[in-house]
Amino acid sequence: MTKRIVVGVSIVIATIGIIWGLISMKPEPPKKKPFVQAIVVETKTVEGEDIQFIVDSQGPVLPVENSTLVTEVSGRVIDISDNFRVGAFVEKGETLFTIDPANYVANVRSAEAALAQAQANYQDAKARTEQARKDWKKIGKGEPSDLALRLPQLKQAEASVQSAEADLMRARRDLERTKVKATFDALIQSKMVGLGQFVNMGSQAATLYGTEYAEVRLPVPDQELAYLRLPDMENPEVQPDVRLLGTYAGQEQNWFGKIVRTEGVVEQTNRLTYLVAQIKDPYNLKAENSNDKPLRFGTFVRAEIAGKQREGLIGLPRQALYFGNSVLILENESEVRIQQVTLARTEANTIYIDSGLKAGDEVIVTPVHNPVNGMKVQKVGSQANSGKANTKDSTLSSNSDTAKQ
């Protein structure tokens, strides 16, 4: 029994010795330098250029003239123009509808008769005054009194003539007002009278939108005003161009106008300043080029306002900005240097740099996480060459290892 135990232990020890010897005779694997993959980045070589700032806004298109037409006389509507309908365009002075003029024609004739009577009375009083003056010269002594010359009667007759003339003018004006006319070139937005309807003085007849000009109220934050030249009391002729973008018949369209004024106050509800853009002939009623699409009232448009122009600015994508005031410059084809800059303006997708860079600098425009000075990166375009070099190094290393074995 003891002999068997000794033999078993000997076999185990011999097996362990053989395994250890084999492990010790195994050649060591070749050592390779650790390879760190550099971040691949895109760059942009910068140059200074002239930049005109654009300030964005938006708002609905509104008529400059928005008037409610009311009747100035009462009566029954006896005639309506074919153009007097919602959506129709009318010209200044065009008759929209007619109120029965019969009573007003009678008033004119009555006023004319009253004027004729007053003029006759005036001529009679004037003749009597002349005759009284002649009689006084024959038999009177000293200066005659007004009563002796019948001057009060003459003045009364003259006043009667003036009153009759005013009555006739009023009667003719009322007769003229039986034809209700458009007071300016307009689009009929709504109408409230119909044929045969009786209207009173002051009744609302229609709502008219003037078609000569349209305007858009454009809200602008206070900080954006620094990039605009706006009309004011000293420079009313300064009117920046504005491009409006909207849709018509499902297609994107452009219209052009000018900023003609500011509303002069900061809106209390949103703390914004409103600029007013004006567009001439929005419906192209007088334009020679009839291919332009009309800018309809109520259209919601985006606006691009032409701002100040600056020279020598450098524009970069917003993602190239780090820490609020720095960019990354590529040096020696593979190293990062953090460069502080002065910003002229920051937009949603673009930054404009005033100073801190010079022409020819190669700025990294690819996002880099936690950048530090001296960080290794790889420029796009140099990957292929780098890949070939790595392959060659691997092949040389493999051949060397084989030779050692």
VEXVEX-569032 format. One record per residue (C-alpha): residue number from 1; residue in three letters; z, y, x. Coordinates in Angstrom, 1 decimal, m for minus. Example, Ala and Ser with C-alpha at 12.3 -4.5 7.8 and 13.67 -1.06 7.14 Angstrom:
<node 1 "ala" <7.8 m4.5 12.3>>,
<node 2 "ser" <7.1 m1.1 13.7>>,
This chain:
<node 1 "met" <0.0 0.0 0.0>>,
<node 2 "thr" <0.9 2.4 2.8>>,
<node 3 "lys" <m2.3 1.4 4.7>>,
<node 4 "arg" <m4.4 2.4 1.7>>,
<node 5 "ile" <m2.8 5.8 1.4>>,
<node 6 "val" <m3.4 6.5 5.1>>,
<node 7 "val" <m7.1 5.5 4.8>>,
<node 8 "gly" <m7.5 7.7 1.7>>,
<node 9 "val" <m5.9 10.8 3.3>>,
<node 10 "ser" <m8.1 10.2 6.4>>,
<node 11 "ile" <m11.3 10.2 4.3>>,
<node 12 "val" <m10.3 13.4 2.5>>,
<node 13 "ile" <m9.6 15.1 5.9>>,
<node 14 "ala" <m12.8 14.0 7.3>>,
<node 15 "thr" <m14.8 15.2 4.3>>,
<node 16 "ile" <m13.2 18.7 4.5>>,
<node 17 "gly" <m14.0 18.8 8.3>>,
<node 18 "ile" <m17.6 18.0 7.7>>,
<node 19 "ile" <m17.9 20.6 4.9>>,
<node 20 "trp" <m16.3 23.3 7.1>>,
<node 21 "gly" <m18.6 22.4 10.0>>,
<node 22 "leu" <m21.7 22.7 7.8>>,
<node 23 "ile" <m20.5 26.1 6.5>>,
<node 24 "ser" <m19.8 27.4 10.0>>,
<node 25 "met" <m23.3 26.4 11.2>>,
<node 26 "lys" <m25.1 28.4 8.3>>,
<node 27 "pro" <m26.9 31.5 9.7>>,
<node 28 "glu" <m25.7 34.9 8.6>>,
<node 29 "pro" <m27.9 36.7 6.0>>,
<node 30 "pro" <m29.8 39.8 7.3>>,
<node 31 "lys" <m28.0 43.0 6.7>>,
<node 32 "lys" <m29.9 45.8 4.9>>,
<node 33 "lys" <m29.1 49.4 4.6>>,
<node 34 "pro" <m28.0 50.4 1.0>>,
<node 35 "phe" <m30.8 52.2 m0.8>>,
<node 36 "val" <m29.8 55.2 m3.0>>,
<node 37 "gln" <m32.4 56.1 m5.7>>,
<node 38 "ala" <m33.0 59.9 m5.6>>,
<node 39 "ile" <m33.4 61.7 m8.9>>,
<node 40 "val" <m37.0 62.4 m9.7>>,
<node 41 "val" <m37.6 66.1 m10.6>>,
<node 42 "glu" <m40.4 68.4 m11.7>>,
<node 43 "thr" <m40.7 71.8 m10.0>>,
<node 44 "lys" <m42.4 75.1 m10.7>>,
<node 45 "thr" <m43.6 77.6 m8.0>>,
<node 46 "val" <m42.6 81.0 m9.4>>,
<node 47 "glu" <m44.5 84.3 m9.3>>,
<node 48 "gly" <m43.5 87.6 m10.8>>,
<node 49 "glu" <m45.6 88.8 m13.8>>,
<node 50 "asp" <m45.7 91.5 m16.5>>,
<node 51 "ile" <m43.9 90.4 m19.6>>,
<node 52 "gln" <m43.9 91.9 m23.1>>,
<node 53 "phe" <m40.9 90.9 m25.0>>,
<node 54 "ile" <m41.3 89.5 m28.5>>,
<node 55 "val" <m38.5 89.8 m31.1>>,
<node 56 "asp" <m38.7 87.3 m33.9>>,
<node 57 "ser" <m37.6 87.9 m37.5>>,
<node 58 "gln" <m38.6 87.0 m41.1>>,
<node 59 "gly" <m38.5 88.3 m44.6>>,
<node 60 "pro" <m40.4 88.5 m47.9>>,
<node 61 "val" <m43.4 90.8 m48.6>>,
<node 62 "leu" <m42.6 93.6 m51.0>>,
<node 63 "pro" <m44.6 96.5 m52.6>>,
<node 64 "val" <m43.9 100.0 m51.3>>,
<node 65 "glu" <m44.5 101.3 m54.8>>,
<node 66 "asn" <m42.7 99.5 m57.5>>,
<node 67 "ser" <m42.8 101.4 m60.8>>,
<node 68 "thr" <m42.1 100.7 m64.5>>,
<node 69 "leu" <m44.6 102.4 m66.7>>,
<node 70 "val" <m43.2 104.0 m69.9>>,
<node 71 "thr" <m44.8 105.7 m72.8>>,
<node 72 "glu" <m44.3 109.4 m73.2>>,
<node 73 "val" <m45.4 109.6 m76.9>>,
<node 74 "ser" <m44.8 107.4 m79.8>>,
<node 75 "gly" <m47.3 105.7 m82.1>>,
<node 76 "arg" <m49.3 102.5 m82.7>>,
<node 77 "val" <m51.3 100.9 m79.9>>,
<node 78 "ile" <m54.9 100.9 m81.1>>,
<node 79 "asp" <m56.8 99.8 m78.0>>,
<node 80 "ile" <m56.1 97.8 m74.8>>,
<node 81 "ser" <m58.2 97.7 m71.6>>,
<node 82 "asp" <m59.6 94.4 m70.5>>,
<node 83 "asn" <m57.8 95.0 m67.1>>,
<node 84 "phe" <m54.4 95.4 m68.8>>,
<node 85 "arg" <m53.1 91.9 m68.1>>,
<node 86 "val" <m50.7 90.3 m65.7>>,
<node 87 "gly" <m52.2 89.9 m62.2>>,
<node 88 "ala" <m55.1 92.3 m62.7>>,
<node 89 "phe" <m55.8 95.1 m60.3>>,
<node 90 "val" <m56.2 98.7 m61.7>>,
<node 91 "glu" <m57.2 101.9 m60.1>>,
<node 92 "lys" <m55.3 105.2 m60.2>>,
<node 93 "gly" <m56.2 107.1 m63.4>>,
<node 94 "glu" <m57.6 104.0 m65.2>>,
<node 95 "thr" <m56.6 103.9 m68.9>>,
<node 96 "leu" <m54.6 100.8 m69.7>>,
<node 97 "phe" <m54.1 101.2 m73.4>>,
<node 98 "thr" <m54.4 103.9 m76.1>>,
<node 99 "ile" <m51.9 105.1 m78.7>>,
<node 100 "asp" <m53.2 106.3 m82.1>>,
<node 101 "pro" <m54.1 110.0 m81.4>>,
<node 102 "ala" <m54.6 111.2 m85.0>>,
<node 103 "asn" <m51.2 113.0 m85.4>>,
<node 104 "tyr" <m51.6 114.5 m81.9>>,
<node 105 "val" <m55.1 115.8 m82.7>>,
<node 106 "ala" <m53.7 117.5 m85.8>>,
<node 107 "asn" <m50.9 119.0 m83.7>>,
<node 108 "val" <m53.5 120.5 m81.3>>,
<node 109 "arg" <m55.5 122.1 m84.1>>,
<node 110 "ser" <m52.3 123.5 m85.6>>,
<node 111 "ala" <m51.3 124.9 m82.3>>,
<node 112 "glu" <m54.7 126.4 m81.8>>,
<node 113 "ala" <m54.5 128.1 m85.2>>,
<node 114 "ala" <m51.0 129.4 m84.4>>,
<node 115 "leu" <m52.3 130.9 m81.1>>,
<node 116 "ala" <m55.2 132.6 m82.8>>,
<node 117 "gln" <m52.8 134.1 m85.3>>,
<node 118 "ala" <m50.5 135.3 m82.6>>,
<node 119 "gln" <m53.3 136.8 m80.6>>,
<node 120 "ala" <m54.5 138.7 m83.7>>,
<node 121 "asn" <m51.0 140.0 m84.3>>,
<node 122 "tyr" <m50.8 141.1 m80.7>>,
<node 123 "gln" <m54.1 143.0 m80.9>>,
<node 124 "asp" <m52.9 144.8 m84.0>>,
<node 125 "ala" <m49.6 145.7 m82.4>>,
<node 126 "lys" <m51.4 146.9 m79.3>>,
<node 127 "ala" <m53.7 149.1 m81.4>>,
<node 128 "arg" <m50.8 150.6 m83.3>>,
<node 129 "thr" <m49.0 151.4 m80.1>>,
<node 130 "glu" <m52.1 153.2 m78.8>>,
<node 131 "gln" <m52.5 155.2 m82.0>>,
<node 132 "ala" <m48.8 156.2 m81.9>>,
<node 133 "arg" <m49.2 157.5 m78.4>>,
<node 134 "lys" <m52.2 159.6 m79.4>>,
<node 135 "asp" <m50.3 161.0 m82.4>>,
<node 136 "trp" <m47.3 161.9 m80.3>>,
<node 137 "lys" <m49.4 163.9 m77.9>>,
<node 138 "lys" <m50.7 166.0 m80.8>>,
<node 139 "ile" <m47.5 166.8 m82.7>>,
<node 140 "gly" <m44.6 165.5 m80.6>>,
<node 141 "lys" <m42.4 167.3 m78.0>>,
<node 142 "gly" <m40.9 165.8 m74.9>>,
<node 143 "glu" <m41.0 162.1 m74.0>>,
<node 144 "pro" <m41.6 159.7 m76.9>>,
<node 145 "ser" <m39.1 156.9 m77.5>>,
<node 146 "asp" <m40.0 153.2 m77.5>>,
<node 147 "leu" <m39.6 153.1 m81.2>>,
<node 148 "ala" <m41.9 156.1 m81.7>>,
<node 149 "leu" <m44.6 154.2 m79.6>>,
<node 150 "arg" <m43.9 150.9 m81.4>>,
<node 151 "leu" <m43.3 149.1 m78.1>>,
<node 152 "pro" <m40.7 146.6 m79.5>>,
<node 153 "gln" <m43.3 145.4 m82.0>>,
<node 154 "leu" <m45.9 145.1 m79.2>>,
<node 155 "lys" <m43.5 143.0 m77.0>>,
<node 156 "gln" <m42.7 140.8 m79.9>>,
<node 157 "ala" <m46.3 140.1 m80.5>>,
<node 158 "glu" <m46.9 139.4 m76.8>>,
<node 159 "ala" <m44.0 136.9 m76.8>>,
<node 160 "ser" <m45.4 135.2 m79.9>>,
<node 161 "val" <m48.7 134.8 m78.0>>,
<node 162 "gln" <m46.9 133.2 m75.1>>,
<node 163 "ser" <m45.0 130.9 m77.3>>,
<node 164 "ala" <m48.2 129.8 m79.1>>,
<node 165 "glu" <m49.9 129.2 m75.8>>,
<node 166 "ala" <m47.0 126.9 m74.7>>,
<node 167 "asp" <m47.1 125.0 m78.0>>,
<node 168 "leu" <m50.8 124.5 m77.6>>,
<node 169 "met" <m50.3 123.3 m74.0>>,
<node 170 "arg" <m47.6 120.9 m75.2>>,
<node 171 "ala" <m49.8 119.6 m78.0>>,
<node 172 "arg" <m52.8 119.0 m75.7>>,
<node 173 "arg" <m50.5 117.3 m73.2>>,
<node 174 "asp" <m49.1 114.9 m75.8>>,
<node 175 "leu" <m52.7 114.2 m77.0>>,
<node 176 "glu" <m53.6 113.4 m73.4>>,
<node 177 "arg" <m50.6 111.1 m73.1>>,
<node 178 "thr" <m51.9 108.9 m75.9>>,
<node 179 "lys" <m54.1 107.4 m73.2>>,
<node 180 "val" <m51.6 105.6 m70.9>>,
<node 181 "lys" <m53.0 105.5 m67.4>>,
<node 182 "ala" <m52.1 103.9 m64.1>>,
<node 183 "thr" <m50.4 106.4 m61.8>>,
<node 184 "phe" <m51.6 104.7 m58.6>>,
<node 185 "asp" <m53.8 101.8 m57.4>>,
<node 186 "ala" <m51.7 98.8 m58.6>>,
<node 187 "leu" <m51.3 95.2 m59.4>>,
<node 188 "ile" <m49.9 94.6 m62.9>>,
<node 189 "gln" <m46.8 92.5 m62.4>>,
<node 190 "ser" <m45.8 92.4 m66.1>>,
<node 191 "lys" <m46.7 94.0 m69.4>>,
<node 192 "met" <m44.5 94.6 m72.5>>,
<node 193 "val" <m46.9 95.9 m75.1>>,
<node 194 "gly" <m49.7 94.5 m77.2>>,
<node 195 "leu" <m52.4 95.5 m79.5>>,
<node 196 "gly" <m51.1 96.9 m82.8>>,
<node 197 "gln" <m47.5 97.3 m81.6>>,
<node 198 "phe" <m45.6 100.5 m82.4>>,
<node 199 "val" <m44.1 102.1 m79.4>>,
<node 200 "asn" <m41.5 104.8 m79.1>>,
<node 201 "met" <m41.3 107.6 m76.5>>,
<node 202 "gly" <m39.7 106.0 m73.4>>,
<node 203 "ser" <m40.6 102.4 m74.3>>,
<node 204 "gln" <m41.3 100.2 m71.2>>,
<node 205 "ala" <m45.0 99.3 m71.1>>,
<node 206 "ala" <m45.6 97.5 m67.8>>,
<node 207 "thr" <m44.4 97.0 m64.2>>,
<node 208 "leu" <m46.9 98.1 m61.5>>,
<node 209 "tyr" <m46.9 97.1 m57.8>>,
<node 210 "gly" <m48.8 99.5 m55.6>>,
<node 211 "thr" <m51.6 97.9 m53.6>>,
<node 212 "glu" <m52.1 100.6 m51.0>>,
<node 213 "tyr" <m49.3 99.4 m48.8>>,
<node 214 "ala" <m46.9 96.4 m48.6>>,
<node 215 "glu" <m43.7 96.3 m46.6>>,
<node 216 "val" <m41.4 93.6 m45.1>>,
<node 217 "arg" <m37.7 94.2 m44.4>>,
<node 218 "leu" <m37.0 92.4 m41.1>>,
<node 219 "pro" <m33.4 91.7 m40.1>>,
<node 220 "val" <m32.7 92.0 m36.3>>,
<node 221 "pro" <m29.4 91.4 m34.5>>,
<node 222 "asp" <m28.0 94.3 m32.6>>,
<node 223 "gln" <m28.5 92.8 m29.1>>,
<node 224 "glu" <m32.3 92.4 m29.8>>,
<node 225 "leu" <m32.7 96.1 m30.4>>,
<node 226 "ala" <m32.5 96.6 m26.6>>,
<node 227 "tyr" <m35.9 95.0 m26.2>>,
<node 228 "leu" <m37.7 97.3 m28.8>>,
<node 229 "arg" <m39.0 100.8 m28.9>>,
<node 230 "leu" <m38.4 102.0 m32.4>>,
<node 231 "pro" <m39.4 105.2 m34.3>>,
<node 232 "asp" <m36.7 107.8 m34.6>>,
<node 233 "met" <m36.3 111.5 m35.2>>,
<node 234 "glu" <m37.5 112.4 m31.7>>,
<node 235 "asn" <m40.4 109.9 m31.5>>,
<node 236 "pro" <m41.6 109.3 m35.1>>,
<node 237 "glu" <m45.0 108.3 m33.7>>,
<node 238 "val" <m43.6 105.2 m32.0>>,
<node 239 "gln" <m44.6 102.4 m34.3>>,
<node 240 "pro" <m44.5 98.9 m32.6>>,
<node 241 "asp" <m47.1 96.4 m33.7>>,
<node 242 "val" <m46.0 93.4 m35.6>>,
<node 243 "arg" <m47.7 90.1 m36.4>>,
<node 244 "leu" <m46.8 88.3 m39.6>>,
<node 245 "leu" <m47.3 84.6 m40.0>>,
<node 246 "gly" <m47.3 82.8 m43.4>>,
<node 247 "thr" <m49.2 80.3 m45.5>>,
<node 248 "tyr" <m52.1 80.9 m47.9>>,
<node 249 "ala" <m53.7 78.0 m49.7>>,
<node 250 "gly" <m51.8 75.6 m47.5>>,
<node 251 "gln" <m53.1 77.1 m44.3>>,
<node 252 "glu" <m51.4 79.2 m41.6>>,
<node 253 "gln" <m52.5 82.8 m41.7>>,
<node 254 "asn" <m51.9 85.9 m39.6>>,
<node 255 "trp" <m51.6 89.5 m40.8>>,
<node 256 "phe" <m50.9 92.6 m38.8>>,
<node 257 "gly" <m48.9 95.8 m39.4>>,
<node 258 "lys" <m46.6 98.3 m37.8>>,
<node 259 "ile" <m42.8 99.0 m37.8>>,
<node 260 "val" <m42.7 102.4 m39.5>>,
<node 261 "arg" <m38.9 103.0 m39.7>>,
<node 262 "thr" <m35.5 101.5 m39.6>>,
<node 263 "glu" <m33.1 101.6 m42.5>>,
<node 264 "gly" <m30.6 103.5 m40.3>>,
<node 265 "val" <m27.5 101.5 m41.1>>,
<node 266 "val" <m26.0 98.1 m40.2>>,
<node 267 "glu" <m25.8 95.8 m43.2>>,
<node 268 "gln" <m22.1 95.1 m43.9>>,
<node 269 "thr" <m22.6 91.6 m45.2>>,
<node 270 "asn" <m24.4 90.2 m42.1>>,
<node 271 "arg" <m24.0 92.9 m39.4>>,
<node 272 "leu" <m27.8 93.1 m38.9>>,
<node 273 "thr" <m30.1 96.1 m38.7>>,
<node 274 "tyr" <m33.2 96.1 m40.9>>,
<node 275 "leu" <m36.6 97.2 m39.6>>,
<node 276 "val" <m39.4 98.0 m42.1>>,
<node 277 "ala" <m42.9 96.7 m41.3>>,
<node 278 "gln" <m45.8 98.2 m43.3>>,
<node 279 "ile" <m49.1 96.6 m43.9>>,
<node 280 "lys" <m52.1 98.6 m45.2>>,
<node 281 "asp" <m54.2 97.2 m48.0>>,
<node 282 "pro" <m52.5 93.8 m48.2>>,
<node 283 "tyr" <m54.9 92.5 m50.9>>,
<node 284 "asn" <m58.0 93.7 m48.9>>,
<node 285 "leu" <m59.3 95.6 m51.9>>,
<node 286 "lys" <m60.8 98.3 m49.7>>,
<node 287 "ala" <m61.4 96.4 m46.5>>,
<node 288 "glu" <m64.9 95.9 m45.1>>,
<node 289 "asn" <m64.0 92.4 m43.9>>,
<node 290 "ser" <m63.5 90.4 m47.0>>,
<node 291 "asn" <m62.8 87.2 m45.0>>,
<node 292 "asp" <m59.2 88.1 m44.5>>,
<node 293 "lys" <m56.8 86.3 m46.8>>,
<node 294 "pro" <m54.7 88.6 m49.1>>,
<node 295 "leu" <m51.0 89.0 m48.2>>,
<node 296 "arg" <m49.5 88.4 m51.6>>,
<node 297 "phe" <m46.3 90.1 m52.7>>,
<node 298 "gly" <m43.4 87.6 m52.6>>,
<node 299 "thr" <m44.8 85.7 m49.6>>,
<node 300 "phe" <m42.1 84.7 m47.1>>,
<node 301 "val" <m43.4 85.5 m43.6>>,
<node 302 "arg" <m42.2 85.1 m40.0>>,
<node 303 "ala" <m42.6 88.2 m37.9>>,
<node 304 "glu" <m43.3 88.7 m34.2>>,
<node 305 "ile" <m42.4 92.3 m33.2>>,
<node 306 "ala" <m44.0 93.6 m30.0>>,
<node 307 "gly" <m41.2 94.9 m27.7>>,
<node 308 "lys" <m40.9 96.6 m24.4>>,
<node 309 "gln" <m42.9 95.6 m21.4>>,
<node 310 "arg" <m41.3 94.7 m18.1>>,
<node 311 "glu" <m42.9 94.2 m14.7>>,
<node 312 "gly" <m42.2 91.5 m12.1>>,
<node 313 "leu" <m40.3 89.1 m14.3>>,
<node 314 "ile" <m40.2 85.4 m13.8>>,
<node 315 "gly" <m40.3 83.1 m16.8>>,
<node 316 "leu" <m38.8 79.7 m16.7>>,
<node 317 "pro" <m37.8 77.0 m19.3>>,
<node 318 "arg" <m34.3 77.4 m20.7>>,
<node 319 "gln" <m33.3 74.0 m19.3>>,
<node 320 "ala" <m33.8 75.4 m15.7>>,
<node 321 "leu" <m30.7 77.5 m16.2>>,
<node 322 "tyr" <m27.3 76.2 m14.9>>,
<node 323 "phe" <m23.8 77.6 m15.2>>,
<node 324 "gly" <m25.1 80.6 m17.2>>,
<node 325 "asn" <m26.6 82.4 m14.2>>,
<node 326 "ser" <m28.0 80.0 m11.7>>,
<node 327 "val" <m31.1 77.9 m11.0>>,
<node 328 "leu" <m31.9 75.0 m8.7>>,
<node 329 "ile" <m34.3 75.6 m5.8>>,
<node 330 "leu" <m36.0 72.7 m4.0>>,
<node 331 "glu" <m35.7 73.0 m0.2>>,
<node 332 "asn" <m37.1 70.8 2.5>>,
<node 333 "glu" <m39.0 68.8 m0.1>>,
<node 334 "ser" <m35.9 66.8 m1.1>>,
<node 335 "glu" <m32.7 69.0 m1.2>>,
<node 336 "val" <m31.1 71.1 m3.9>>,
<node 337 "arg" <m29.9 74.6 m3.4>>,
<node 338 "ile" <m28.1 76.5 m6.2>>,
<node 339 "gln" <m29.3 80.1 m6.5>>,
<node 340 "gln" <m27.6 82.8 m8.6>>,
<node 341 "val" <m30.0 85.0 m10.6>>,
<node 342 "thr" <m29.9 88.1 m12.8>>,
<node 343 "leu" <m31.3 87.5 m16.3>>,
<node 344 "ala" <m33.5 90.1 m18.1>>,
<node 345 "arg" <m33.5 88.1 m21.3>>,
<node 346 "thr" <m32.6 84.7 m22.7>>,
<node 347 "glu" <m34.6 83.2 m25.6>>,
<node 348 "ala" <m34.3 79.9 m27.4>>,
<node 349 "asn" <m36.7 78.1 m25.0>>,
<node 350 "thr" <m37.3 80.5 m22.2>>,
<node 351 "ile" <m35.4 82.6 m19.7>>,
<node 352 "tyr" <m36.7 85.7 m17.9>>,
<node 353 "ile" <m35.3 86.4 m14.5>>,
<node 354 "asp" <m35.1 90.0 m13.1>>,
<node 355 "ser" <m33.8 89.3 m9.6>>,
<node 356 "gly" <m32.5 86.5 m7.4>>,
<node 357 "leu" <m35.8 84.7 m6.8>>,
<node 358 "lys" <m38.8 85.6 m4.7>>,
<node 359 "ala" <m42.5 84.6 m5.1>>,
<node 360 "gly" <m43.2 81.1 m3.9>>,
<node 361 "asp" <m39.7 79.7 m4.5>>,
<node 362 "glu" <m39.9 76.2 m5.9>>,
<node 363 "val" <m37.6 75.9 m8.9>>,
<node 364 "ile" <m36.5 72.6 m10.4>>,
<node 365 "val" <m37.2 72.6 m14.1>>,
<node 366 "thr" <m36.0 69.0 m14.8>>,
<node 367 "pro" <m32.3 68.7 m16.1>>,
<node 368 "val" <m30.0 67.5 m13.2>>,
<node 369 "his" <m26.5 66.4 m14.1>>,
<node 370 "asn" <m23.7 67.9 m12.0>>,
<node 371 "pro" <m25.9 69.5 m9.3>>,
<node 372 "val" <m24.4 70.4 m5.9>>,
<node 373 "asn" <m25.9 72.0 m2.8>>,
<node 374 "gly" <m27.6 69.5 m0.6>>,
<node 375 "met" <m28.1 66.9 m3.3>>,
<node 376 "lys" <m31.0 64.6 m2.6>>,
<node 377 "val" <m33.9 64.6 m5.1>>,
<node 378 "gln" <m37.4 63.4 m5.2>>,
<node 379 "lys" <m40.3 65.6 m6.3>>,
<node 380 "val" <m42.7 64.3 m8.9>>,
<node 381 "gly" <m45.9 63.3 m7.0>>,
<node 382 "ser" <m44.1 62.1 m3.9>>,
<node 383 "gln" <m43.0 58.9 m5.6>>,
<node 384 "ala" <m46.1 57.0 m4.7>>,
<node 385 "asn" <m45.9 57.8 m1.0>>,
<node 386 "ser" <m42.2 57.0 m1.1>>,
<node 387 "gly" <m42.9 53.7 m2.8>>,
<node 388 "lys" <m45.5 52.7 m0.2>>,
<node 389 "ala" <m43.0 53.6 2.6>>,
<node 390 "asn" <m40.3 51.6 1.0>>,
<node 391 "thr" <m42.6 48.6 0.7>>,
<node 392 "lys" <m43.6 48.9 4.3>>,
<node 393 "asp" <m40.0 49.1 5.5>>,
<node 394 "ser" <m39.2 46.0 3.4>>,
<node 395 "thr" <m42.0 44.0 4.9>>,
<node 396 "leu" <m41.1 45.0 8.5>>,
<node 397 "ser" <m37.5 44.0 7.8>>,
<node 398 "ser" <m38.5 40.6 6.4>>,
<node 399 "asn" <m40.7 39.9 9.4>>,
<node 400 "ser" <m37.9 40.8 11.8>>,
<node 401 "asp" <m35.5 38.5 10.0>>,
<node 402 "thr" <m37.9 35.7 10.2>>,
<node 403 "ala" <m38.4 36.2 13.9>>,
<node 404 "lys" <m34.6 36.1 14.4>>,
<node 405 "gln" <m34.3 32.8 12.6>>,
